[in-house]
Amino acid sequence: LVLKVLDPNLREDQSFVRRFEREYRLASGVHDEFVAHIYDHGFAGARPYIAMEYLSGGTLAARMLGGISSLAALRICSQLARALDAIHSHGIVHRDFKPQNILFRDNGRPVIVDFGLAKNVGAKTTFTRHGEVIATPRYMSPEQCLGKTADSRSDLYSLGVIFYEMLTGRKLYEAEGAAGLVYQHVHGPLPRLEGRLTGYQAILDRLLAKDPAERFQSARELFAMIAI
């Protein structure tokens, strides 16, 4: 068991408290092997907390530092497609899908965590203003960069960025500052894989298409294509 506690500097901001409560409601409503198990939430004094399962396998970000084989990258991508399908089928868009928010169980299975920026597409309330840019610029979809509405295909773009990093060991785009990364996601050319990795180009092209209509239209469609 591990406790996630809201940053003390944010406790006086009711919008962050509401986001913290919403994270519990969204994550606890998904019961899937690829999503972290949420047990409880409440207040310890004035401190909001979420009780969730302890995941001892570390983050995908840490694993990527040590290098990942192309076959392992494809397997993880396939598993993450299943994980995204699980949350998308509950009407949830993660909106901050990145290696730091992917942890592993002892059996090697990747697990999605941190639903602090997630959105229930059926909800009428929102905690972001129109045109506001949220999430982590390095993994944001072009539509997020433009402050447009993010749907499940935005998470698939983020998965494409992660897949590229796993395959190559390099960042998708390099730029100084968030503004430069935002520009690259919107206008930058799609990367070309070389050598033995060229067989993955078709998958990347569809995941990283600037236009959501040209991407895989669901995580299930992606999984069906690459299931291993």
C-alpha positions in Angstrom: 0.0 0.0 0.0 1.2 3.5 -0.8 -0.3 6.9 0.0 -0.4 9.7 -2.5 -0.7 13.0 -0.7 -1.6 16.4 -2.2 1.3 18.8 -2.2 1.0 21.1 0.8 1.4 24.2 -1.4 -1.7 23.2 -3.3 -4.1 22.4 -0.5 -5.5 25.9 -0.2 -6.4 25.9 -3.9 -9.9 24.3 -4.2 -9.4 23.5 -7.9 -6.5 21.2 -7.1 -8.4 19.6 -4.2 -11.3 18.9 -6.6 -8.9 17.5 -9.2 -7.4 15.2 -6.5 -10.9 14.0 -5.6 -11.7 13.5 -9.2 -8.6 11.5 -9.7 -9.8 9.0 -7.1 -13.3 8.8 -8.6 -11.9 8.1 -12.1 -9.1 5.7 -11.2 -11.2 3.7 -8.7 -13.9 3.2 -11.3 -11.5 1.2 -13.6 -10.9 -2.4 -12.5 -8.3 -3.7 -14.9 -4.9 -5.5 -14.6 -3.2 -2.6 -16.4 -4.5 0.1 -14.1 -3.3 0.8 -10.6 -5.7 -0.5 -7.9 -7.2 2.4 -5.8 -8.4 1.4 -2.3 -9.5 4.5 -0.5 -9.2 8.3 -0.2 -9.9 10.9 2.4 -8.3 13.5 4.6 -5.6 13.0 7.3 -6.2 16.2 9.1 -6.1 18.8 6.4 -4.1 16.5 4.0 -6.0 14.9 1.1 -4.7 11.4 0.3 -5.3 8.5 -2.0 -4.4 4.9 -0.9 -3.3 2.8 -3.8 -1.4 -0.4 -4.5 2.4 -0.4 -4.2 4.1 -1.1 -7.5 7.6 -2.3 -7.0 8.8 -2.6 -10.6 9.7 1.0 -11.1 8.7 3.4 -13.9 9.0 3.0 -17.6 11.1 6.2 -17.6 13.7 4.4 -15.5 13.7 1.3 -17.7 14.2 3.4 -20.8 17.4 4.8 -19.3 18.9 1.3 -19.4 17.7 0.7 -23.0 14.9 -1.5 -24.3 15.0 -4.0 -27.1 12.7 -3.4 -30.1 10.8 -6.6 -29.3 10.3 -5.5 -25.7 9.3 -2.1 -26.9 6.6 -3.6 -29.1 5.4 -5.8 -26.3 5.1 -2.9 -23.9 3.4 -0.8 -26.6 0.9 -3.7 -27.0 0.2 -3.9 -23.3 -0.2 -0.1 -23.0 -2.7 -0.2 -25.9 -4.7 -2.7 -23.8 -4.4 -0.4 -20.7 -5.6 2.6 -22.7 -8.5 0.6 -24.1 -9.5 -0.2 -20.5 -9.7 3.5 -19.4 -11.1 4.7 -22.7 -13.9 2.1 -22.5 -14.8 3.9 -19.2 -15.0 7.2 -21.0 -11.7 8.4 -19.5 -9.0 10.3 -21.4 -5.7 10.3 -19.5 -4.3 13.5 -21.1 -0.9 13.1 -19.3 0.3 9.8 -20.6 4.1 9.6 -20.2 6.8 7.2 -19.0 6.8 8.6 -15.5 3.1 7.6 -15.2 3.7 4.0 -16.2 4.9 1.7 -13.5 5.5 -2.1 -13.4 4.2 -4.9 -11.2 6.5 -7.7 -10.1 5.3 -9.8 -13.0 6.5 -7.2 -15.5 3.1 -5.9 -16.4 2.9 -2.1 -17.0 0.3 -0.2 -15.0 -1.1 3.3 -15.6 -1.1 5.7 -12.7 -1.8 9.3 -12.0 -5.2 10.4 -13.3 -4.7 14.0 -12.0 -5.3 15.5 -15.4 -7.6 12.8 -16.7 -11.0 13.7 -18.1 -14.3 11.9 -18.1 -15.6 12.7 -21.6 -19.2 12.4 -20.3 -18.8 15.0 -17.6 -20.2 18.4 -17.9 -17.7 20.1 -15.6 -14.2 21.0 -16.4 -11.2 22.3 -14.5 -9.4 23.8 -17.5 -10.2 27.0 -19.4 -10.7 27.0 -23.2 -7.3 27.3 -24.9 -5.4 26.3 -21.7 -2.4 24.0 -22.3 -2.0 21.3 -19.7 0.1 18.1 -19.4 3.8 17.5 -20.2 4.9 19.2 -23.4 7.2 16.4 -24.5 4.3 14.0 -24.8 1.4 16.3 -25.7 -0.6 15.7 -28.9 -0.8 18.5 -31.4 -4.4 19.2 -30.5 -3.5 19.6 -26.8 -0.6 21.9 -27.8 -3.2 24.1 -29.6 -5.5 24.1 -26.5 -8.1 22.0 -28.3 -10.3 19.2 -26.9 -8.3 16.0 -26.3 -10.0 12.7 -26.9 -8.7 9.1 -26.8 -6.6 9.6 -29.9 -4.6 12.2 -28.0 -3.5 9.4 -25.6 -2.5 7.3 -28.6 -0.3 10.1 -29.9 1.4 10.2 -26.5 1.9 6.5 -26.8 3.5 7.0 -30.2 6.0 9.4 -28.6 6.8 6.8 -25.9 7.1 4.0 -28.5 9.6 6.1 -30.5 11.7 6.7 -27.4 11.7 3.0 -26.5 12.7 2.0 -30.0 15.5 4.6 -30.5 16.6 5.7 -27.1 16.1 9.3 -28.4 13.5 12.0 -27.8 11.0 12.5 -30.5 11.7 16.3 -30.7 14.5 18.4 -29.2 13.8 22.0 -28.4 14.7 24.7 -25.9 11.7 25.1 -23.6 8.1 24.1 -23.7 7.2 26.5 -26.5 9.7 24.9 -28.9 8.3 21.4 -28.1 4.8 22.6 -28.7 5.8 24.0 -32.1 7.5 20.8 -33.1 4.4 18.6 -32.1 2.2 20.9 -34.3 4.6 21.5 -37.2 7.6 19.2 -36.9 8.2 16.4 -39.4 7.5 12.8 -38.5 10.7 11.0 -37.7 12.0 8.2 -39.9 13.3 5.0 -38.4 16.4 3.5 -39.8 17.9 0.0 -40.3 16.3 -2.8 -38.5 13.6 -0.5 -37.0 12.0 0.4 -40.4 9.4 -2.3 -39.9 7.9 -0.2 -37.1 7.5 2.9 -39.3 3.9 2.2 -40.3 2.8 2.0 -36.7 4.6 5.2 -35.7 3.2 7.1 -38.7 -0.3 6.3 -37.6 0.3 7.0 -33.9 2.0 10.3 -34.6 -0.2 11.7 -37.3 -0.8 15.4 -36.7 -4.5 15.0 -37.7 -6.3 12.7 -35.2 -8.5 11.4 -38.0 -5.3 9.8 -39.5 -4.3 8.0 -36.4 -5.5 4.7 -35.0 -9.1 5.5 -34.0 -9.0 3.4 -30.9 -6.4 1.7 -28.6 -8.2 -1.6 -29.4 -7.5 -1.1 -33.1 -3.8 -0.6 -32.3 -3.7 -3.7 -30.1 -5.4 -5.8 -32.7 -2.6 -4.8 -35.1 0.4 -5.4 -32.9 -0.8 -8.0 -30.3 2.2 -10.2 -29.4 
